[in-house]
Amino acid sequence: MIPPASTPETAEELPFVEDVVSAFYLHLEVADEPGVLAQVAQVLGLQGISVKSVVQRGLGQNARLVMVLHPILESNLRAAVDLIAGLDFMRARPRAIRVIDEEFV
C-alpha cells in the first residue's frame, strides 16, 4: 500500500499580494452626450491611468465605450471606477477585466 502524500513544513511565509499591476479593459455604458469621453478621461488621468485605445459606439441616446488601459495598479483602477460610477451620465456600473497578454497583429 502506498502511503498518502504529505506536504513538507515551510520555513517562511510568502507575502499576500494585495495590489497588482496589470493592463485592463474598461467597459462603460453611458449617455451619448457631448463631454462624456472627456470627463471619463479626466477621472482616469487624475488616478494616473493612461488610455491605450478607445472605441465608442453610439446606441441611440446611449453609447458604449470600450477602453484598453496601460498597466496600472489595480487599486488605482478601482478608485477610478468608483468615481466614474457616480457620474450622472453612467447607465450601468463600469466593468473592468484584467488583460493578461495583449498583442495586436
Buried (B, 14 or more C-beta within 10 A) or exposed (E): EEEEEEEEEEEEEEEEEEEEEBBBBBBBBBEBEEEBBEBBBEBBEEBEBEBBEBEBEEEEEBBBBBBBBEBBBBEBBEBBBEBBEEBEBBBEEBEBEEBEEEEEE
